[in-house]
Amino acid sequence: MFLLSQILKRLVRQGQLTVHDADGKEHFYKGSKPGPKLKIRIHSKKAARKIAIYPKLFLGEAYMEGDLTLEEGSIYDLLDLFTRNIGWGSRNLLVNFGDFAYRFYWFFNQFNPKSRSLKNVAHHYDLSDEFYGLFLDENRQYSCAYFKSPDDSLEQAQLQKMAHIAAKLALKPGQKVLDIGCGWGGMARFLAENADVAVTGVTLSKNQLAYAQEKAKQTGLAAKVDYRLTDYRDVADKFNRIVSVGMFEHVGVPYYGEYFRKVKSILTDDGVALIHTIGTADRPSPTNAWIQKYIFPGGYIPPLSQVMPAIEKAGLYVTDIEILRLHYAETLRAWRTRFHEKIDTVREIYDDRFCRMWDFYLSASEVSFRNSGLVVFQIQLAKRLDDLPLTRDYITEIEEKELGAARVAAE
């Protein structure tokens, strides 16, 4: 406990934390600024040592395994306290002790050939369909929503996200659209229904594919939406528009050049692409070790400084960039609230350990968007400079039209 205590003494500058160790001793840490007030218990000396050595991995593991429990407050509160005190952009060696060894492992894990991509996707997305249905919106949008108001429901915010993206694509009736990483197919169905376009959606998840195909039949869109179990690298057709929402995080840094070259090669000469991806305002750094191991193997969140060179080398024009700041934090809060409302059902599907793992994941993700510099990039690309309007007014105009059509269809 000695090493962990020294770290916490330096770390807690706002809020206060009481720790009961495995010997029953109480350790109290109080910052000079107000903040969350929490009490935790660490049930073994081994867990305390591991957390001190590498908290980015072992804090989450300790919570999952029940070696760390909250006596006052929640795991969200604890992670909020830690991330508030660390702050984004921090390179505190005590907090990041263990990163040096992890960087070597992470470097090699970024190589993401097709076989590994398939395995990585299955790890996260081929969980029970019933499970995802418990906390996602009715269209199963598993990505950042677009909150025009803090009072927006999750369903409304996700509908606004799809309309916002559709507007940036500047779609025309009869065009062919590719959705890279189409998930459960909600975006493809939205575009096909509201913009009169033919959409091909590609995914590496068998569960998502089956759901998307069945949903297209149920909604009468099977003739306009074609879902395929295909790696984006194997797509050979040409498309007027390409959209990718929440997939770029799984590409891997060594494959950025290949990704954007592929986008360019399958876009028609008048084509437009919209890439929606989590990004960071911080400098490049390895994926969080716990997230890498338990949630998104092979995943990575880049700064713009890593993405832009690959786009430039591919020969694509960046025609618009929008940074969505707290939208994902609000999305994750909505998911976390719904998850807790249905946690008894989750426990029936899986077990207590799984519940703690997902509680940690949703909580850690939300506080990262609130306190640690995570954002969402929407990057619009084109092959030519003159294929989009000169001002951004068209985005709002089309967006309102798309939302109006979607509301009428829902009624």
C-alpha positions, 0 to 999 in steps of 0.5 A: 500500500505504501507505493499506492499511498505515495501516488495518491498523495500527489494525485488528489488535488481536488476532492477527497478519497478515503481508502481502507486497505487489506489490513483494515487501515484507513488512508485519507487523501484530501485536495485543496480544491472541492470535488467528489468525496469517496470511500473505497476498500482494497481487499488484497495487498496484491491488488494495491501493489498492481494498481500502484504499478500500472493503474491503467490496467489494474484499476479496472481489473481490481474492480471487475474481480471484486478486489476493489469496492466502493463504500461511498460513491460509484465507480463513475465517481471514482474515475471522475475524481481521478481524471479530474485530478490527472487532467488531459495532456498530463505526463505524470510519471507516477500516474503513468508508470508502466507505460514504457513496457506497454508501449512495445506490446501496443506497437505490435498490436496495432498491426491489423490484417484482415484475420485480426480485424475479424477476430477483434470485431467479434470480441466486442460486437458479437455479444448477445443481441438482447444485451445491446438492445437493453441500452441502445436507441431503437436504431441501435446507433452505437456511436456518438449522438448529436445533442442540440439540447441537453433535454434531447432524448437519446432517440432524438439525439441519434436521429439528429446525428444521422440527419447531420451526417446525411446533410454533410453527404449532400446526397442526390436521389439514385446515388450509390452509398457505401457505409463502412462498418455499418453496425446494425444498419441504422444509418444505412436504413436512414439514408435509404429511406430519407434520401432515396439512395441505394446503400451498401453496408459492410461489417465484420460482425455476423451478429450485426449482419443478421440483425441488419438484414432482418431489420431491412426486410421488416422495414421494407427496405431490403431492395434499397439496402444491401448488407455484406459481411465484407472487409472494407479492403475487399470492396471493389464497386464505385460509390458516389458517397461513402460514410463511416461512423465509429469504424475508423477507431479500429483501422490501426495507425499502420493502415491509415494510408491504405484506408484513405487510398481505398476510400479515394479509389472507390469514390466516383470523381464527384464523390464525397466521404464523411468519416465520423470517428473518436479523436483526441485533443492530446498528443499520440499515445497508446490505447488505454491498456484495460480498454485494449485488453477487455473491450476494444482489442486493436482499437486506437484513438488518434489526434488529427495530426496523425489522420491528416497526413494520411488523407493528404498523401491519398490525394483527397481534399478535406472540405470540412472538419467539425469537432463534437465535444461533449456530445459523446459524454452525454451519449454515454451518460444515457447508455450508462443510465439505461444499463443500470436500469436493466442491470438485473437483466444483464446479470441474467444474460452474463454475470456480476463480473461482466456487469462490473466490466461494462460499468467500468467501461461506460464510466471510464469512457464518459469521464474521458470525454468530460475530463481527458481530451476525447472528442469526435471528429467529423471529417468531410472529404472530396476528390474535387474542390467544386462538388460541394456548396461554398458555404456550410448553409446547406448542411442546416437546410438539408438536415432540417429536411431530413429530420422532418421526413424522418419524423413524418415516417415515424408517425 
